[in-house]
Amino acid sequence: MTKKIVAESPKIRELREKIKDHGYVQDAIQRIALVLSNKLIEGRNIHERQR
């Protein structure tokens, strides 16, 4: 089986390296969870105001 050489942008290469770092991934998960929880709270507040 032959490996293909795929050109990738420097940004993709940088992200691949960051993903190997467990701390980076955990921080990203925490940021995503924070954004989602804020959206849920905003949605709840809007719903309560409509009552």
MMTF fields as JSON, N, C-alpha, C and O atoms, coordinates in Angstrom:
{
  "mmtfVersion": "1.0.0",
  "mmtfProducer": "UNKNOWN",
  "numBonds": 203,
  "numAtoms": 204,
  "numGroups": 51,
  "numChains": 1,
  "numModels": 1,
  "chainsPerModel": [1],
  "groupsPerChain": [51],
  "chainIdList": ["A"],
  "bondAtomList": [4, 2, 8, 6, 12, 10, 16, 14, 20, 18, 24, 22, 28, 26, 32, 30, 36, 34, 40, 38, 44, 42, 48, 46, 52, 50, 56, 54, 60, 58, 64, 62, 68, 66, 72, 70, 76, 74, 80, 78, 84, 82, 88, 86, 92, 90, 96, 94, 100, 98, 104, 102, 108, 106, 112, 110, 116, 114, 120, 118, 124, 122, 128, 126, 132, 130, 136, 134, 140, 138, 144, 142, 148, 146, 152, 150, 156, 154, 160, 158, 164, 162, 168, 166, 172, 170, 176, 174, 180, 178, 184, 182, 188, 186, 192, 190, 196, 194, 200, 198],
  "bondOrderList": [1, 1, 1, 1, 1, 1, 1, 1, 1, 1, 1, 1, 1, 1, 1, 1, 1, 1, 1, 1, 1, 1, 1, 1, 1, 1, 1, 1, 1, 1, 1, 1, 1, 1, 1, 1, 1, 1, 1, 1, 1, 1, 1, 1, 1, 1, 1, 1, 1, 1],
  "groupList": [{"groupName": "MET", "atomNameList": ["N", "CA", "C", "O"], "elementList": ["N", "C", "C", "O"], "formalChargeList": [0, 0, 0, 0], "bondAtomList": [1, 0, 2, 1, 3, 2], "bondOrderList": [1, 1, 2], "singleLetterCode": "M", "chemCompType": "L-PEPTIDE LINKING"}, {"groupName": "THR", "atomNameList": ["N", "CA", "C", "O"], "elementList": ["N", "C", "C", "O"], "formalChargeList": [0, 0, 0, 0], "bondAtomList": [1, 0, 2, 1, 3, 2], "bondOrderList": [1, 1, 2], "singleLetterCode": "T", "chemCompType": "L-PEPTIDE LINKING"}, {"groupName": "LYS", "atomNameList": ["N", "CA", "C", "O"], "elementList": ["N", "C", "C", "O"], "formalChargeList": [0, 0, 0, 0], "bondAtomList": [1, 0, 2, 1, 3, 2], "bondOrderList": [1, 1, 2], "singleLetterCode": "K", "chemCompType": "L-PEPTIDE LINKING"}, {"groupName": "ILE", "atomNameList": ["N", "CA", "C", "O"], "elementList": ["N", "C", "C", "O"], "formalChargeList": [0, 0, 0, 0], "bondAtomList": [1, 0, 2, 1, 3, 2], "bondOrderList": [1, 1, 2], "singleLetterCode": "I", "chemCompType": "L-PEPTIDE LINKING"}, {"groupName": "VAL", "atomNameList": ["N", "CA", "C", "O"], "elementList": ["N", "C", "C", "O"], "formalChargeList": [0, 0, 0, 0], "bondAtomList": [1, 0, 2, 1, 3, 2], "bondOrderList": [1, 1, 2], "singleLetterCode": "V", "chemCompType": "L-PEPTIDE LINKING"}, {"groupName": "ALA", "atomNameList": ["N", "CA", "C", "O"], "elementList": ["N", "C", "C", "O"], "formalChargeList": [0, 0, 0, 0], "bondAtomList": [1, 0, 2, 1, 3, 2], "bondOrderList": [1, 1, 2], "singleLetterCode": "A", "chemCompType": "L-PEPTIDE LINKING"}, {"groupName": "GLU", "atomNameList": ["N", "CA", "C", "O"], "elementList": ["N", "C", "C", "O"], "formalChargeList": [0, 0, 0, 0], "bondAtomList": [1, 0, 2, 1, 3, 2], "bondOrderList": [1, 1, 2], "singleLetterCode": "E", "chemCompType": "L-PEPTIDE LINKING"}, {"groupName": "SER", "atomNameList": ["N", "CA", "C", "O"], "elementList": ["N", "C", "C", "O"], "formalChargeList": [0, 0, 0, 0], "bondAtomList": [1, 0, 2, 1, 3, 2], "bondOrderList": [1, 1, 2], "singleLetterCode": "S", "chemCompType": "L-PEPTIDE LINKING"}, {"groupName": "PRO", "atomNameList": ["N", "CA", "C", "O"], "elementList": ["N", "C", "C", "O"], "formalChargeList": [0, 0, 0, 0], "bondAtomList": [1, 0, 2, 1, 3, 2], "bondOrderList": [1, 1, 2], "singleLetterCode": "P", "chemCompType": "L-PEPTIDE LINKING"}, {"groupName": "ARG", "atomNameList": ["N", "CA", "C", "O"], "elementList": ["N", "C", "C", "O"], "formalChargeList": [0, 0, 0, 0], "bondAtomList": [1, 0, 2, 1, 3, 2], "bondOrderList": [1, 1, 2], "singleLetterCode": "R", "chemCompType": "L-PEPTIDE LINKING"}, {"groupName": "LEU", "atomNameList": ["N", "CA", "C", "O"], "elementList": ["N", "C", "C", "O"], "formalChargeList": [0, 0, 0, 0], "bondAtomList": [1, 0, 2, 1, 3, 2], "bondOrderList": [1, 1, 2], "singleLetterCode": "L", "chemCompType": "L-PEPTIDE LINKING"}, {"groupName": "ASP", "atomNameList": ["N", "CA", "C", "O"], "elementList": ["N", "C", "C", "O"], "formalChargeList": [0, 0, 0, 0], "bondAtomList": [1, 0, 2, 1, 3, 2], "bondOrderList": [1, 1, 2], "singleLetterCode": "D", "chemCompType": "L-PEPTIDE LINKING"}, {"groupName": "HIS", "atomNameList": ["N", "CA", "C", "O"], "elementList": ["N", "C", "C", "O"], "formalChargeList": [0, 0, 0, 0], "bondAtomList": [1, 0, 2, 1, 3, 2], "bondOrderList": [1, 1, 2], "singleLetterCode": "H", "chemCompType": "L-PEPTIDE LINKING"}, {"groupName": "GLY", "atomNameList": ["N", "CA", "C", "O"], "elementList": ["N", "C", "C", "O"], "formalChargeList": [0, 0, 0, 0], "bondAtomList": [1, 0, 2, 1, 3, 2], "bondOrderList": [1, 1, 2], "singleLetterCode": "G", "chemCompType": "PEPTIDE LINKING"}, {"groupName": "TYR", "atomNameList": ["N", "CA", "C", "O"], "elementList": ["N", "C", "C", "O"], "formalChargeList": [0, 0, 0, 0], "bondAtomList": [1, 0, 2, 1, 3, 2], "bondOrderList": [1, 1, 2], "singleLetterCode": "Y", "chemCompType": "L-PEPTIDE LINKING"}, {"groupName": "GLN", "atomNameList": ["N", "CA", "C", "O"], "elementList": ["N", "C", "C", "O"], "formalChargeList": [0, 0, 0, 0], "bondAtomList": [1, 0, 2, 1, 3, 2], "bondOrderList": [1, 1, 2], "singleLetterCode": "Q", "chemCompType": "L-PEPTIDE LINKING"}, {"groupName": "ASN", "atomNameList": ["N", "CA", "C", "O"], "elementList": ["N", "C", "C", "O"], "formalChargeList": [0, 0, 0, 0], "bondAtomList": [1, 0, 2, 1, 3, 2], "bondOrderList": [1, 1, 2], "singleLetterCode": "N", "chemCompType": "L-PEPTIDE LINKING"}],
  "groupTypeList": [0, 1, 2, 2, 3, 4, 5, 6, 7, 8, 2, 3, 9, 6, 10, 9, 6, 2, 3, 2, 11, 12, 13, 14, 4, 15, 11, 5, 3, 15, 9, 3, 5, 10, 4, 10, 7, 16, 2, 10, 3, 6, 13, 9, 16, 3, 12, 6, 9, 15, 9],
  "groupIdList": [1, 2, 3, 4, 5, 6, 7, 8, 9, 10, 11, 12, 13, 14, 15, 16, 17, 18, 19, 20, 21, 22, 23, 24, 25, 26, 27, 28, 29, 30, 31, 32, 33, 34, 35, 36, 37, 38, 39, 40, 41, 42, 43, 44, 45, 46, 47, 48, 49, 50, 51],
  "secStructList": [7, 7, 7, 7, 7, 7, 7, 7, 7, 2, 2, 2, 2, 2, 2, 2, 2, 2, 2, 6, 7, 2, 2, 2, 2, 2, 2, 2, 2, 2, 2, 2, 2, 2, 2, 2, 2, 2, 2, 2, 2, 2, 2, 2, 2, 2, 2, 2, 2, 6, 7],
  "xCoordList": [0.841, 0.0, 0.892, 1.851, 0.573, 1.38, 0.724, -0.488, 1.549, 1.024, 1.015, 1.956, -0.057, -0.146, 0.343, 0.064, 1.057, 1.48, 0.397, 0.072, -0.148, -1.231, -0.72, -0.214, -0.86, -0.465, -1.522, -2.721, -1.062, -2.012, -1.544, -0.351, -2.493, -2.16, -1.447, -1.592, -0.689, -0.018, -1.011, -0.706, -2.187, -3.211, -3.663, -3.795, -3.902, -4.308, -3.203, -3.479, -1.967, -0.832, -0.755, -0.52, -0.957, -0.936, -2.038, -1.797, -3.239, -4.351, -4.103, -4.447, -3.517, -3.197, -2.243, -2.405, -1.255, -0.307, -0.994, -0.734, -1.873, -2.572, -3.478, -3.581, -4.134, -5.058, -4.324, -4.92, -3.054, -2.269, -2.075, -1.791, -2.227, -2.063, -3.385, -4.376, -3.4, -4.621, -5.218, -6.438, -4.381, -4.855, -5.587, -6.593, -5.088, -5.731, -7.133, -8.083, -7.253, -8.555, -9.512, -10.675, -9.047, -9.903, -10.37, -11.533, -9.469, -9.852, -10.897, -11.841, -10.722, -11.685, -13.056, -14.076, -13.084, -14.349, -15.018, -16.233, -14.238, -14.798, -15.362, -16.418, -14.665, -15.169, -16.477, -17.409, -16.548, -17.777, -18.918, -20.03, -18.658, -19.692, -20.176, -21.371, -19.267, -19.651, -20.559, -21.566, -20.206, -21.029, -22.41, -23.418, -22.464, -23.755, -24.608, -25.813, -24.001, -24.785, -25.292, -26.414, -24.477, -24.933, -26.102, -27.044, -26.053, -27.158, -28.428, -29.52, -28.292, -29.458, -30.073, -31.295, -29.231, -29.729, -30.418, -31.486, -29.812, -30.432, -31.79, -32.762, -31.856, -33.116, -34.173, -35.34, -33.78, -34.715, -35.221, -36.412, -34.325, -34.717, -35.68, -36.641, -35.438, -36.339, -37.7, -38.73, -37.707, -38.959, -39.754, -40.974, -39.067, -39.748, -40.315, -41.371, -39.644, -40.151, -41.411, -42.244, -41.56, -42.71, -43.971, -45.067, -43.836, -45.01, -45.841, -46.865],
  "yCoordList": [-1.171, 0.0, 1.243, 1.331, 2.177, 3.38, 4.536, 4.737, 5.29, 6.471, 7.638, 7.833, 8.411, 9.605, 10.798, 10.914, 11.659, 12.9, 13.934, 14.237, 14.462, 15.428, 16.775, 16.903, 17.773, 19.127, 19.657, 19.562, 20.214, 20.789, 22.178, 22.478, 22.996, 24.375, 24.428, 23.519, 25.475, 25.628, 25.655, 25.172, 26.213, 26.279, 24.874, 24.568, 24.02, 22.638, 21.915, 21.192, 22.103, 21.474, 21.939, 21.137, 23.247, 23.806, 23.191, 22.831, 23.07, 22.484, 21.013, 20.548, 20.278, 18.865, 18.729, 17.832, 19.609, 19.58, 19.942, 19.318, 20.951, 21.369, 20.263, 20.059, 19.547, 18.491, 17.374, 16.686, 17.189, 16.172, 16.526, 15.652, 17.808, 18.283, 18.111, 18.761, 17.237, 16.929, 18.18, 18.342, 19.052, 20.276, 21.182, 21.794, 21.275, 22.105, 21.588, 22.364, 20.279, 19.672, 19.903, 20.241, 19.727, 19.936, 21.388, 21.65, 22.329, 23.746, 24.042, 24.796, 23.445, 23.648, 23.102, 23.733, 21.944, 21.35, 22.252, 22.448, 22.8, 23.695, 24.961, 25.44, 25.512, 26.717, 26.422, 27.225, 25.277, 24.891, 24.717, 25.184, 24.052, 23.842, 25.174, 25.342, 26.118, 27.43, 28.161, 28.747, 28.127, 28.783, 28.142, 28.847, 26.81, 26.123, 26.425, 26.644, 26.441, 26.723, 28.159, 28.425, 29.092, 30.48, 30.591, 31.343, 29.852, 29.868, 29.294, 29.81, 28.232, 27.649, 28.638, 28.763, 29.335, 30.322, 31.467, 31.915, 31.947, 33.014, 32.569, 33.322, 31.351, 30.832, 30.726, 31.03, 30.299, 30.184, 31.568, 31.742, 32.55, 33.905, 34.51, 35.177, 34.289, 34.799, 34.137, 34.8, 32.827, 32.089, 32.591, 32.736, 32.857, 33.334, 34.731, 35.044, 35.575, 36.935, 36.906, 37.807, 35.887, 35.802, 35.37, 35.467, 34.901, 34.426, 35.557, 35.337],
  "zCoordList": [0.0, 0.0, 0.0, 0.768, -0.85, -0.989, -0.248, -0.321, 0.464, 1.145, 0.179, -0.59, 0.227, -0.599, 0.208, 1.401, -0.443, 0.199, -0.067, -1.215, 1.003, 0.886, 1.367, 2.481, 0.514, 0.917, 1.874, 1.611, 2.985, 3.924, 4.307, 4.314, 4.617, 4.955, 6.303, 7.122, 6.531, 7.829, 8.992, 10.083, 8.763, 9.816, 10.203, 11.388, 9.21, 9.48, 10.239, 11.196, 9.823, 10.496, 11.951, 12.855, 12.167, 13.527, 14.391, 15.544, 13.839, 14.594, 14.905, 15.992, 13.976, 14.23, 15.41, 16.238, 15.491, 16.603, 17.919, 18.948, 17.889, 19.105, 19.63, 20.84, 18.716, 19.118, 19.857, 20.686, 19.567, 20.268, 21.738, 22.557, 22.072, 23.45, 24.195, 23.863, 25.198, 25.951, 26.604, 26.625, 27.129, 27.781, 26.813, 27.172, 25.586, 24.567, 24.278, 24.174, 24.15, 23.864, 25.03, 24.81, 26.261, 27.429, 27.513, 27.819, 27.243, 27.256, 26.188, 26.423, 25.019, 23.937, 24.325, 24.049, 24.956, 25.403, 26.434, 26.392, 27.354, 28.371, 27.739, 28.152, 26.735, 26.06, 25.339, 25.384, 24.679, 23.977, 24.97, 24.721, 26.094, 27.113, 27.673, 27.918, 27.877, 28.391, 27.406, 27.803, 26.13, 25.112, 25.058, 25.004, 25.071, 25.015, 26.238, 26.11, 27.422, 28.626, 28.603, 29.035, 28.104, 27.994, 27.024, 27.276, 25.919, 24.948, 25.575, 25.341, 26.367, 27.029, 28.014, 28.092, 28.76, 29.724, 28.994, 29.412, 27.9, 27.115, 26.59, 26.652, 26.076, 25.545, 26.624, 26.38, 27.816, 28.933, 29.338, 29.597, 29.395, 29.775, 28.762, 29.145, 27.495, 26.453, 26.583, 26.465, 26.826, 26.96, 28.169, 28.09, 29.288, 30.496, 30.296, 30.845, 29.525, 29.267, 28.417, 28.516, 27.586, 26.692, 27.423, 26.871, 28.642, 29.389, 29.877, 30.523]
}
